[in-house]
Every structure is written in C-alpha cells, then in structure tokens.
C-alpha cells in the first residue's frame, strides 16, 4: 500500500448527503476481487448517461476536477452496504482523501485499509472547505497527516483527529497484510519454537 504523508491536490466539492456505496460503485460492476479497474465506474450512474456519454455537469466530469485527489462530501458518506469495492473505486480513480462531517463505520474503516484518509470535521469547517473546493483547479488544498491538518488554498488551517494506529498504518503504507509481514521475524521464531517443542502439531 502506498504511504500517505502529505497531499497537495485539487479538491472536488460533492455536497450531496447520504452517498451510499451503491452510488459510489453500482452492484453490476462488482465482478472482480482485484482492487484495480473500478475507477472507471466510480459514481457511474451520476457520471454517465445510459448510452455511456458523460453527464457534463457532474463534478468529476468537469475539466477542473478530473484529476481531483481530495473529495469534500456531504454528511454520512459511504453508507449502505459494506462493500470494500467502494474504497477500491475511489482509490483507483485517484482520490486519496475524503472529507465529511461523518462516515458510515465500515466504509470509514475500509478507507484506511486501502490507503485513503477519511477526515471527519465539523459542519462549519466542511462548509469552508467546500467553498474552497468550488474555486476549481487553481485552488489546491494540503492535507498533512503527520501534523493532522488541512490547509485551504488561501492558508486557513484546520486540525483533525485520527486514530494513532490508523495514522501509523497510513504513514508507513501498511495494510492488514503489511502489518502481518512486519511481524515476520517474531512469527518465524514462534513457528520454529512450536515445531521444536510440539512436533506433533
């Protein structure tokens, strides 16, 4: 998993509330357990018409937001089913940070496991960030995980909370497998000891 330390990028404003995982990646695209390839169908029903043409006024189809790496969203983002394909699609599109006033618990946890930083901030702060995102590609936000701050294009800085363990995992680029492999030496020592002391197991 790629390390997340400091991100300076374009933020796309998506003020809709209750964006569920089926809106993020519709169920008809859940045909693989690989983590790649889902970005093309991120927000599919909002991004595309039935004939496959783009819906011009959807935020991620606008030229200034096609390379957005930050999403400023409405309340209760990622609700609905627990599908891990939702953060896979977000990450595959290139979005590395989602900011909202609240997230569904399972989606929130899945983000950290897939290299995405979900940030919870009060409504008044999200409103400021949403306004900043509305400025387009010339307004780049900075998200610093080490200092736990979000800075707007005009220098306003806001602190956010993050679980210490989840922060460590993102900073070091450790998913669940990476965490296990970090203990490889201890696991090997334990296995060797078990084989010696209990060879019948």
N, C-alpha and C positions, 0 to 999 in steps of 0.2 A: 504494500500500500504506500502511496506517495505521502511524504511528510507534509504536514500543514504547519507553516510557521507564520509568515506574513504574506498577506494577499492584498495587492493593489489592483483593483479592476473596476470594470463597468458594473453598475448595479441596475437591474431591471425592476421596475415597480409593478407589482401584481396585488392590488388591494382587495381582491376577492377573499371572502371569508369561507371557511369550511371546504377548502380544496382537498378532496379526498384522493386516495391512492388510485382509484379508477380514473379520475380525471388526469392524474399525473401520468399513468401508463395504463391505458384501457386493457381489459382482460384478454381481448383477442390477440394481443401481442406477447402473451406470456407463454412462449413456445420454446424457451431455452433456459437452461440454468447457468449459462455463461453470463458474466457481468457486462459484456460488451454488446453493442449493436442496438441498444434500446433508446439511445439518444435521439435517433431519427423519428421516433414515435412519441417523444415526450410531449405531453399535453395535446395529443393527436387530434382529439375532437374539437379543441379550441384553435389549433394551428392550421388545420386543413379542412377544405370543403370535401364533400363526398367524392368528387371527381379527382381528388388529390392535389388540387391547386391550393396555394396558400391563402389564408384569410389575412388580408393586408393589415388590418388594424389590431391584430393580436400582437402583444408587446414583443415577443421573441422573434416575430417576423419583420419587425421594423429594423431598418439598416443599423440604427444606433445601438440596438440591443442584441444583435445576432451573436456577438462574442461576449455576452454578459457572463460574469463569473460569480456574481452575487445576486440573490433574489430577495427583494424586500416584499414580504407577503402579508396577507390579512390573517386574522385570528384563526386558530385551530387548524393549522396547516398539517396535511398528512393524515387526516382522519380516515375512517373507513377500514378496509381490510388491512391485514398486517403484511401484505406482500413486500418482500425485500426488493422486488423489481423496481419499485418506485425510486428509492435512492440510487439504484443502478442506473436508471434512465437519467436522473438528474446529473449524476457524476459523468456519465458517458456524453451528455450534451456539453459538459464543460463547466457546469455550475459547482462551485466548491464551498459555498456558504449560503445558508438561508436564514433570514432574519424575520422574526414574527413575534407577536405577543404571546403565542402558545402553540404547542405542537401536540399531536397525538403521541402517547408514550412510546408505543412500539416503533413508529416511524422515527421518532427522536433518537432512540437507541440505535436503530439500524443506520442512521446517518453516520454516527461515529464509527461504526464498524466498516463503513465504506469510504472513509476519507473526507466526509462532508462535515463542516462545522455548523450545527444549528444553534442560533443565538436567540435567546429569549430576552426581550426588552419591554419596558412599559409602553403603553399606547402613545403617550406624548412623544417619546423618543422615536418610536417607529414612524410616527407622523412626520417628524423632521427628516428621517432617513428616506421616507417615501417621497417627500418633496425634493430632496436632493437627487434621488434617482430619476425623477421626472425631467431633470436637466439634460439627460441624454449622455452620449459617449464622451463628451468633454468633461463630465463630472465623474471623477473616479474616487471611489471610497477605498479606505485602507482598513483592513482587519488584521490586527496583531494579536495572535493567540498567546504569545509569551506574556505581553502586558495586559491582555484581556481588554482591549479597547477597539472601538470602531470610530474612525475619523471620517467626517464628511469632506467633500471636495473643497469646502471653504474653511476647514480647520476645526470644526466643532468636534469634540471628542467625548465619547460615551463609554463608560465601563460596563462590562457584562460579567456574569458569573458562569463558571463552568466547573464541573466535577474534576477534581485533581487527577484521578486515574484516567478519565477520558481525555483530559488535556495531555497527559503524558503520552498516551497512545497515539494521538494525532501528531504531536510534535515529533515523535520517533517513527511514525509511519507503521504502527503495529496494529494489525487486525487480530482476530482471535487466533489464527494460525501463527502469526508472528509472535504473539505473546507466548504461545506454547514453545515455539522454537527457541525463544530467548532463554528458556529453562532447560535446553537440551542437555547441557553438561550434568545438571542435577538429575535429570531423568535417566541418563545413561548410567550414572553412578548408582542410582536406586535399582535399576534393572539388573546391573551386574551383581549387586549385593543380594537381590532376591534370587537370582539364579544360583548363587553360591550357597545361600542359607536354606533355600527351599527349591531344590532342583526338580522336585516332582510337580511343581505348579506349572 
